[in-house]
Amino acid sequence: MTDKTFVNRLKRITDEITLAENFMIDVKQDFEIPNGRFFFQIYCWRKDAITGEMGMGFGGKAYLSEHATDSELVQTIFGLYKAYWEHEARETFLWRDRRVFGPHISTEALWDVARRVDIRSARHENDRMEVNDGNREG
């Protein structure tokens, strides 16, 4: 399959998909390496959750195989679309004025608190239960 045939197939598939207002699907090629792979990317004109300004928001990329079925490619787009919505939900969900599920929280910071759990059963041998006395660091 030639690149042109593959790109035409990808564009045909994306043309058959409807997303929410202001959402788009891009078919691009990675030009950082010669003959780079093609990928899908979701993007959207939206209000930035951090700055409050209108701007383009770009989701993750999914690199594509010419051997993928049309169903796999459609499902790939759906996965990117869901991930974009989840990302926005994580950015806009605040608890006590903090993005506690924020998508940009450092994994090192999460690792630091990974054993600080809140569960009904205290039988998790690998987790250290910490008592929350209601005091919060500010």
N, C-alpha and C positions, 0 to 999 in steps of 0.2 A: 504494500500500500504506500503510495507516495504521500509526502507531507501535505500536498494540496488536497488530496482525496480525504485524508484524515481530518484536516481542518474543516473542510466542507461538511463532513459528517458531524463533527463537534458543533459547528454553528447551526446545522439543521436541528440537532437535539436541543440546543439552548433556545432556538427560536420557537420551539414547541412548548416551552415552559413559561408559566406566568408566576411572578412573585408579587409580593406586596408593593404598594406604591413606593417609588424612589429606589427600589432594589434592582440591581442589574447583575448579569453574569458575564464575565469576561473570559474569552479564550485567548490565551497569550502563549508565547514561546519564551523560554528562558534563554536570553541572549548572552548570559555571562559565560557560557561555554559554547564552542562551535556546535551547530546542529543541536542545540539544547532541546530539552523535552517540552512538550506542550502541557499547559495546566489550565484548570478552571480557577476562577476567583470571584467571590461575591463582593459587591461593593454597594454602598448606599449613601445618598445625600441625607444627612441627619444632623441633629443638634448634638454636639460633642458633650458627653456626660461630665467631663472634667472642666473644659473651658466655657461651656455654655454657648459657644459659637457654632454657626452652621458650617458644615464642611463635609468632605467626602470621607467615609469610613471604609476601610478595606478589611475584609476577612482573610482567613488563611487560604493557602493554595493547596490544590490537590493535583499532583503530577499524574499524567494519564498514559495508559498503555494502548497502543493501537489494537491490541488483542482483546481489550475489554468489550463486553457486549453493550448494546445500547442500554439495557436495564441497569448494568453496573454503572454506566456513565450518568444516567438519570439519578440513581441512588447516591452517587458521589456528590452531585449538585445538591440534592436534598440534605445530605450530611453537612455540607458547607453552610447551607442556609440555616439549618438548626443551630449549628455552632455560632453563627453570627448573632442570631437572636439570643442565644444563651449568654454570649459575651456582653451584649448590650444589657441584658437583665442583670448580670453580675455587676456591671458598672453603675447601674441606676438603683440597685437595691441597697438601702442604707438601714443600718440598725444602730441606734444611738449615735447617729451622725458619722458612721464609718462604713466603708464598703467591706463588710466582713467576708463576703464571698467574691471580692474583686478579682478580676482575671489577671491583674498585674501584680498581685502579691508575690513577693520573692519566695521561691521554693525553699531557700535557706531559712527564711522567717517561718514558713510553715513547718519545716523540719524541727525547728526549735520548740514548737508547741505540739508536735505530732502525738505525744503521749498524754497530753492534757485532754482527756475525753469526758464526755457527759453521756453516760449510758445507764440503763436501768439495772443491768446485771453487773456485779462487781467481780465476775469470774474471768476477766480477761487478764491472764497472767503476764502478758507482755506489755500491758499498759499500766501506767502509774496513775492511780486516781488522785486527782487534786480537788480539794474541797473549795468551792466557791462561796466565800462568806458574804458575798454581795458587794464587796468593795471592788472598784474598778480603777485601774491605772488611768490617768488622764493625760 
